[in-house]
Amino acid sequence: MTQSDQIKVINAGFTIIRADEHNLLIKMRNKDHLRWVVLHNGFKSKAALKRKMDELLKLNLVIED
């Protein structure tokens, strides 16, 4: 997804999330935060990160980059 695509999706009311497996954190962008900001961090493993991503993606207005 390009940056202009992301802006269109954000303007439609969605939140975009992205997993950073190297640093074990989840980043997000939405109308309030047009740049990537840390949503969750402090995961002890990639599996814990994946579980939280799966949980967030069940929400209606959250999509993955």
Phi and psi in degrees as a GROMACS rama.xvg file:
@    title "Ramachandran Plot"
@    xaxis  label "Phi"
@    yaxis  label "Psi"
@TYPE xy
-78.8324  168.354  THR-2
-63.3381  -38.167  GLN-3
-67.3609  -34.9928  SER-4
-63.666  -42.8333  ASP-5
-61.5636  -41.9498  GLN-6
-62.3625  -41.2407  ILE-7
-61.9506  -42.8662  LYS-8
-66.8122  -42.5832  VAL-9
-62.085  -43.3662  ILE-10
-64.9193  -22.717  ASN-11
-80.8924  -3.09852  ALA-12
105.132  6.06  GLY-13
-90.0258  158.051  PHE-14
-110.052  133.476  THR-15
-104.879  130.595  ILE-16
-119.503  155.367  ILE-17
-145.064  132.289  ARG-18
-87.3419  133.574  ALA-19
-110.08  92.9332  ASP-20
-70.8203  -23.6085  GLU-21
-68.8802  -43.5361  HIS-22
-99.1975  0.538892  ASN-23
52.9156  59.3442  LEU-24
-147.391  165.209  LEU-25
-116.31  127.418  ILE-26
-104.536  157.124  LYS-27
-147.13  158.315  MET-28
-134.338  140.059  ARG-29
-154.581  -170.389  ASN-30
-61.2822  -32.2954  LYS-31
-80.2927  -25.3035  ASP-32
-131.522  93.3339  HIS-33
-78.0813  -16.4458  LEU-34
-99.5518  159.813  ARG-35
-65.855  128.575  TRP-36
-127.547  157.012  VAL-37
-76.9923  124.617  VAL-38
-92.9836  -48.6743  LEU-39
-138.884  142.14  HIS-40
-145.81  -179.343  ASN-41
85.6495  18.2258  GLY-42
-70.0657  142.847  PHE-43
-87.1865  -17.2919  LYS-44
-154.695  165.753  SER-45
-66.3232  -32.0961  LYS-46
-64.6301  -41.9947  ALA-47
-64.6164  -39.6782  ALA-48
-61.2502  -45.4625  LEU-49
-63.259  -41.2394  LYS-50
-61.1132  -42.4263  ARG-51
-67.6561  -39.5645  LYS-52
-59.7449  -46.8213  MET-53
-60.1887  -39.7511  ASP-54
-63.7651  -44.7879  GLU-55
-66.7725  -36.1536  LEU-56
-71.0399  -12.081  LEU-57
-75.7591  -18.2212  LYS-58
-70.7679  146.081  LEU-59
-62.7245  -40.6557  ASN-60
-105.246  26.1478  LEU-61
-117.601  129.329  VAL-62
-130.529  159.562  ILE-63
-100.293  139.71  GLU-64
